[in-house]
Amino acid sequence: MAVTKHICEFGTIWNSKESLPEIPVDQFNCIHLEDKSFQSLKNFVAENNDPESGIDQAFSLHRQKGKDFIRVKNFVGVIETRQGTVIEILPKIYNPTNPNETEQIKQSKSILLKMLRSLKNAPFKSIDSAHLKTSRVPIIEIFISVFLQEMEILLKRGIKHFYVSQEENQLYLKGRLVFSENIKKNIVRRERFYVNFDEFNANIAQNRILKSALIYIRQKSRSSKNIRQIINLLYLFDEVKVSQNLEKDLLEINGQSRLFNHYQMVLQWAKVFLLNESFTSYKGNHLNTAIIFPMEILFESYVAHKLRQYYPDWDIITQDRRHYLMNDLIQEQNKFRLRPDIVINTENMIVVADTKWKIIDETLPHLNYNISQSDMYQLYAYGKKYQLENKPVHLVLIYPQHENFNKPLHFEYENMLQINVLPYEFDNEESSISFISHLERSFIFISLLNKLQKLWL
């Protein structure tokens, strides 16, 4: 039976054969793997020690007191070793009201699924609220059940059939005789005909990919309910072959016609399973599954989603691309495009915000609260460019809340260009992003004062 373990970001993975005596049992920030599983993960990390793969930024190998251990960085998701051990890497969320580790795992898993739902151009938006409460169900099992739900929706509309070109050596003439192949294969078997013909069936690239995904998740699932559903779906795909060349089939479905719009969601899920498609690519055969996501991207997407949810009337742009840092005077071209995470346009002001999944510390003013100087330079560049739009600009940096960062920090660059550094509280999300409405009200108040002052003069 598969073993599932939970660990938070920045947690430590030890070999149970070599674990330190001061860490005897699994905790949320420290787990132990049996020797073969540990070696599989260690080899996986070593083989993907390449910054371009993304895996290099997700794990790091270390040695302490002559013993190896693996540290998880700021990536989350699910991995499975060749030995069947499943490791769920969950966000490290600060919650002072819930010291219980089981409750922390439950909350972290729920928040991870919520964050995944907020991603654009990804299938995770079909994860519903019921899945957010199933803390005991493994993440991979939740993915499988959502995929199966989408498959049921597809089948209600019907799987597509098309005329597919086929070449076969048959006992009767059907379609068009392929002379060159017929001479090669049937020079002494004159009762046969090598023919090319079109056959109307469901064996098309889209369906081959889906059948391959169903076979894959049948091996992964440990839920009897899901397995029964997979077997029933495979029966309905009986005339469809398994994809023999996945890369070719994926290329074939690119730019597919509108007739296949209802396939979009299930095909995205199929890619998640068959390609381990998240935000990383990896090589090697040391793991069965590695579906992991950088927390920076998830946090940015989630905060933008929450802003839209609480303030649906606001003009909120993510990854705004309208400004450049400078002009190239020789080539007469704009250079170094600016891409702030979130830009909010209101009638009275512009808010430019960046989200950072980093730990800062309000108790360390002598160390600039651990705020990166490059982050402050970056926001300053944003502010100067957006001031050209002739509206008041306010800058915001959003970091996750933790025990040493519970209250906003306020700074000013120059000429009323201010920046707020704010903690995001996952257990009090609405108040975390209400700062923008407060900023807007303060700007309206200042504007009214300026107008009254002009009238008075």
C-alpha positions in Angstrom: 0.0 0.0 0.0 1.3 3.5 -0.9 2.5 5.7 1.9 1.6 9.4 1.8 3.7 11.9 3.7 3.2 15.6 4.2 5.9 18.3 4.4 5.8 22.1 4.2 8.0 24.3 2.1 11.5 24.7 3.4 11.1 21.4 5.2 13.8 18.7 5.5 13.7 15.1 4.2 15.9 12.5 5.9 16.9 9.0 5.2 15.2 7.0 8.0 18.3 4.7 7.9 20.5 7.7 8.8 18.1 10.1 10.6 19.4 12.1 13.5 18.3 11.0 17.0 17.0 14.4 17.9 14.4 14.1 15.1 12.8 10.7 15.8 9.4 11.0 14.1 7.8 12.8 11.1 6.7 16.3 11.6 5.2 18.8 9.2 8.6 20.4 8.6 10.7 17.2 8.7 9.9 13.7 7.4 11.8 10.4 7.0 11.9 8.2 3.9 12.9 4.6 3.8 16.3 4.1 2.2 15.2 3.1 -1.3 12.7 6.0 -1.6 15.3 8.5 -0.2 17.9 7.3 -2.7 15.4 7.7 -5.6 14.6 11.2 -4.6 18.3 12.0 -4.0 19.2 10.7 -7.5 16.3 12.6 -9.0 17.5 15.9 -7.4 21.1 15.3 -8.5 20.2 14.4 -12.1 18.1 17.6 -12.4 20.7 19.9 -10.9 20.2 22.4 -13.7 18.7 25.9 -13.2 16.8 25.6 -16.5 14.8 22.5 -15.3 13.2 24.3 -12.4 13.9 21.2 -10.2 17.2 22.8 -9.2 15.1 25.6 -7.5 12.7 23.1 -5.8 15.1 20.9 -3.9 18.7 21.0 -2.6 21.0 18.4 -1.3 22.9 18.9 2.0 25.0 17.0 4.5 25.1 17.2 8.2 27.1 15.2 10.7 28.1 12.9 7.9 24.5 12.2 6.8 22.7 13.3 3.7 19.4 15.2 3.7 17.2 17.0 1.1 15.7 20.4 1.7 12.5 21.4 0.0 12.5 25.0 -1.2 9.6 27.3 -2.1 7.8 24.8 -4.4 4.6 22.8 -3.6 2.8 19.9 -5.2 3.1 16.2 -5.2 5.9 13.7 -6.0 5.9 9.9 -6.0 9.0 7.8 -5.8 9.5 4.6 -7.8 8.8 2.7 -4.5 5.3 4.2 -4.3 6.0 6.7 -1.5 3.9 9.9 -2.1 5.1 13.2 -0.8 2.7 16.1 -0.7 4.6 19.4 -0.4 2.3 22.0 1.0 2.5 25.8 1.6 4.0 27.0 4.9 1.1 29.1 6.2 1.3 30.9 9.5 -1.8 30.3 11.7 -1.3 31.2 15.4 -4.8 30.0 16.2 -4.1 26.4 15.0 -1.0 25.0 16.6 -2.2 21.5 16.0 -0.1 20.0 13.2 -3.0 18.0 11.7 -5.0 21.1 11.4 -2.1 23.0 9.8 -1.8 20.2 7.2 -5.5 20.4 6.5 -5.4 24.2 6.1 -2.3 24.2 3.9 -3.8 21.6 1.6 -7.0 23.5 1.3 -5.1 26.7 0.5 -2.9 25.0 -2.1 -6.0 23.7 -3.9 -7.5 27.2 -3.8 -4.3 28.7 -5.2 -4.3 26.1 -8.0 -7.9 27.0 -8.9 -6.9 30.6 -9.5 -4.3 29.8 -12.2 -5.2 30.9 -15.7 -5.1 28.6 -18.6 -4.9 25.6 -16.3 -7.5 22.8 -15.6 -7.4 23.3 -11.8 -10.2 25.7 -11.9 -12.6 22.7 -12.0 -11.6 21.7 -8.5 -14.8 22.5 -6.5 -15.4 23.5 -2.9 -16.1 20.0 -1.8 -12.5 19.0 -2.7 -11.2 21.8 -0.5 -12.6 20.0 2.6 -11.4 16.5 1.8 -8.1 16.9 3.8 -7.6 13.1 4.1 -7.8 12.5 0.4 -4.3 12.6 -1.4 -3.9 15.5 -3.8 -3.2 13.2 -6.7 -6.5 11.4 -5.9 -8.3 14.8 -6.0 -6.8 15.5 -9.4 -7.9 12.1 -10.7 -11.5 12.5 -9.4 -11.8 16.0 -11.0 -10.4 14.7 -14.3 -13.0 11.9 -14.2 -15.8 14.4 -13.6 -14.6 16.3 -16.6 -14.6 13.1 -18.6 -18.2 12.4 -17.7 -19.2 15.9 -18.9 -17.4 15.2 -22.2 -19.1 11.9 -22.7 -22.5 13.5 -22.2 -21.7 15.6 -25.3 -20.3 12.6 -27.0 -16.8 11.7 -28.1 -15.8 12.8 -31.6 -15.6 10.4 -34.5 -13.8 11.4 -37.7 -12.8 9.8 -41.0 -9.3 8.4 -40.3 -7.0 7.4 -43.2 -5.8 3.8 -42.9 -3.5 1.5 -44.9 -3.9 -2.2 -44.6 -3.3 -5.5 -46.4 -6.8 -6.9 -46.9 -8.5 -9.9 -48.6 -10.7 -7.6 -50.7 -10.3 -4.3 -52.5 -11.5 -1.4 -50.5 -10.7 2.3 -51.1 -7.6 2.9 -53.2 -5.0 0.4 -54.1 -1.4 1.4 -53.1 0.5 -0.1 -56.0 4.1 0.3 -54.7 3.3 -1.3 -51.4 1.0 -3.9 -53.0 3.9 -5.1 -55.2 6.2 -5.3 -52.2 3.9 -7.2 -50.0 1.7 -9.2 -52.3 3.8 -10.3 -55.2 3.3 -14.0 -54.2 0.0 -13.4 -52.3 -2.3 -12.3 -55.2 -5.4 -12.9 -53.2 -4.6 -9.8 -51.0 -4.7 -6.1 -51.7 -2.7 -3.4 -50.0 -5.2 -0.5 -49.8 -5.7 3.0 -48.4 -9.2 3.9 -47.2 -10.9 6.3 -44.9 -12.7 4.8 -41.9 -15.2 6.7 -39.7 -14.2 5.9 -36.1 -13.1 7.4 -32.7 -9.4 6.6 -33.0 -8.3 10.2 -33.3 -5.4 11.9 -31.6 -7.6 13.6 -28.9 -9.2 10.3 -27.9 -5.9 8.4 -27.9 -4.4 11.0 -25.5 -7.5 10.6 -23.2 -7.3 6.8 -23.2 -3.6 6.9 -22.4 -4.4 9.2 -19.5 -7.1 6.9 -18.2 -4.7 3.9 -18.3 -2.0 6.0 -16.5 -4.3 7.1 -13.7 -5.7 3.6 -13.3 -2.2 2.6 -12.2 -2.0 5.6 -9.9 -5.3 5.6 -8.2 -5.9 3.9 -4.8 -9.6 4.8 -4.6 -11.9 2.0 -5.4 -14.6 4.5 -6.5 -12.2 6.1 -9.0 -10.9 2.8 -10.2 -14.4 1.6 -11.0 -15.1 4.8 -12.9 -11.9 4.5 -14.8 -12.7 0.9 -15.9 -16.2 2.0 -17.1 -14.7 4.9 -19.1 -12.0 2.6 -20.7 -14.8 0.3 -21.8 -16.4 3.3 -23.7 -13.0 4.0 -25.3 -12.7 0.4 -26.5 -12.3 1.2 -30.2 -9.6 3.8 -29.4 -6.0 2.8 -29.4 -3.4 3.9 -26.8 -1.2 6.7 -28.1 2.0 5.1 -29.5 3.6 8.5 -30.1 2.3 11.0 -27.5 4.5 13.9 -28.8 3.1 13.4 -32.3 -0.5 13.2 -31.1 0.0 16.4 -29.0 1.3 18.2 -32.0 -1.6 17.1 -34.0 -4.2 18.6 -31.7 -2.5 22.0 -31.6 -4.7 24.6 -33.3 -7.6 22.2 -33.3 -10.9 23.5 -34.6 -13.9 24.8 -32.6 -15.4 21.4 -32.9 -13.1 20.3 -30.1 -13.7 23.2 -27.6 -15.4 20.8 -25.2 -12.2 18.7 -25.2 -10.1 21.5 -23.9 -10.4 20.9 -20.1 -9.9 17.1 -20.2 -7.0 17.4 -22.6 -5.3 19.9 -20.1 -5.8 17.4 -17.3 -4.4 14.6 -19.5 -1.3 16.7 -20.0 -0.9 17.2 -16.3 -0.8 13.4 -15.8 1.0 12.2 -18.9 3.6 15.0 -19.0 3.6 15.8 -15.2 2.8 19.3 -16.6 3.1 22.0 -14.0 5.7 24.7 -14.2 8.7 22.4 -14.3 10.3 19.9 -16.6 12.5 17.1 -15.4 14.5 14.2 -16.7 15.3 10.7 -15.5 13.4 7.7 -14.2 13.9 8.1 -10.5 10.3 9.3 -9.8 6.9 8.1 -11.0 5.3 11.6 -10.6 6.5 15.1 -10.1 3.8 17.8 -10.3 5.2 20.8 -8.6 4.6 24.5 -8.7 6.6 27.6 -7.6 4.9 29.4 -4.8 5.8 32.8 -6.3 3.5 32.2 -9.2 0.7 30.6 -7.2 0.8 33.5 -4.6 0.7 36.2 -7.4 -2.2 34.5 -9.2 -4.1 33.9 -5.9 -3.9 37.5 -4.6 -5.0 38.8 -8.0 -7.9 36.4 -8.0 -9.0 37.5 -4.5 -8.8 41.2 -5.5 -11.1 40.5 -8.5 -13.4 38.5 -6.2 -13.8 41.2 -3.6 -13.7 44.2 -6.0 -15.4 43.0 -9.2 -15.9 46.6 -10.5 -12.2 47.5 -10.4 -10.0 47.5 -13.5 -7.4 45.0 -12.4 -4.6 44.0 -14.8 -2.1 41.2 -14.1 1.4 41.3 -15.7 0.7 44.7 -17.2 3.1 45.2 -20.2 2.4 48.8 -21.4 5.6 50.4 -20.0 9.3 50.0 -20.7 12.2 51.0 -18.5 14.1 53.0 -21.1 14.6 53.8 -24.8 17.4 52.7 -27.0 18.5 55.9 -28.7 20.5 54.2 -31.4 17.9 51.7 -32.5 15.0 53.9 -31.5 13.3 51.1 -29.6 11.9 50.6 -26.2 14.0 48.3 -24.0 13.4 46.3 -20.8 9.7 45.9 -20.5 8.2 46.4 -17.1 5.8 43.7 -15.8 4.3 44.5 -12.4 2.3 41.6 -11.0 -0.9 43.7 -10.4 -2.0 47.1 -11.6 -5.3 48.6 -10.4 -6.8 51.6 -12.2 -9.4 53.5 -10.3 -11.0 56.9 -11.1 -8.7 58.6 -8.6 -5.4 56.7 -8.6 -3.3 53.9 -9.9 -2.1 51.1 -7.5 0.9 49.1 -8.7 1.4 46.0 -6.6 3.9 43.1 -6.6 3.5 39.9 -4.6 6.6 38.3 -3.1 6.6 34.8 -1.4 9.4 35.7 0.9 9.9 36.0 4.6 10.4 39.6 6.0 10.8 40.5 9.6 9.3 43.7 11.2 11.6 43.3 14.2 14.7 43.9 12.1 14.6 47.6 11.1 18.5 47.7 11.2 18.5 45.0 8.4 15.8 46.8 6.4 13.3 44.2 7.7 14.9 41.6 5.4 13.3 43.4 2.4 15.3 42.9 -0.7 16.8 46.1 -2.0 16.2 44.9 -5.6 12.4 44.7 -4.8 12.4 48.3 -3.7 14.3 49.4 -6.8 11.9 47.5 -8.9 8.9 49.2 -7.4 10.5 52.6 -7.7 10.9 52.1 -11.4 7.3 51.1 -11.7 6.2 54.2 -9.8 8.1 56.6 -11.9 6.8 55.1 -15.1 3.1 55.0 -14.0 3.3 58.6 -12.8 3.6 59.5 -16.4 -0.1 58.7 -16.7 -1.0 61.8 -14.7 -2.7 60.1 -11.9 -1.6 59.7 -8.2 0.4 56.4 -8.0 0.6 54.2 -4.9 3.0 51.3 -4.6 2.4 48.1 -2.7 4.5 45.0 -1.8 2.6 42.0 -0.5 4.3 39.3 1.5 2.9 36.4 3.4 2.1 37.0 7.1 4.0 35.1 9.7 4.9 35.5 13.4 7.3 38.3 12.8 5.3 40.2 10.2 1.8 41.1 11.3 1.5 44.8 10.6 2.0 47.0 7.5 5.3 48.9 6.9 5.2 52.3 5.2 7.9 54.1 3.2 8.2 57.1 0.9 10.7 57.4 -2.0 10.2 61.1 -2.9 7.5 63.6 -4.0 4.7 61.7 -2.4 5.6 58.4 -4.1 4.7 56.1 -1.2 4.9 52.3 -0.8 3.1 50.1 1.6 4.6 46.7 2.6 1.7 44.5 3.7 1.2 41.1 5.3 -1.3 38.8 3.6 -3.3 36.8 6.1 -4.8 33.7 4.7 -7.3 33.4 7.6 -8.4 37.0 7.1 -8.1 37.5 3.4 -10.7 40.3 2.9 -8.9 42.6 5.4 -5.6 41.8 3.8 -6.6 43.4 0.5 -8.9 46.1 1.9 -5.9 48.4 1.9 -6.6 49.4 -1.6 -10.1 50.7 -0.8 -8.5 52.6 2.1 -5.9 54.1 -0.2 -8.6 55.2 -2.7 -10.6 56.8 0.1 -7.6 58.7 1.4 -6.8 59.9 -2.1 -10.3 61.1 -2.6 -10.1 63.0 0.8 -6.8 64.6 -0.2 -8.2 65.6 -3.6 -11.2 67.2 -1.9 -8.9 69.1 0.5 -6.9 70.4 -2.5 -10.0 71.5 -4.3 -11.3 73.3 -1.2 -7.9 74.9 -0.6 -7.9 76.2 -4.2 -11.5 77.6 -3.8 -10.6 79.2 -0.5 -7.6 80.9 -2.1 
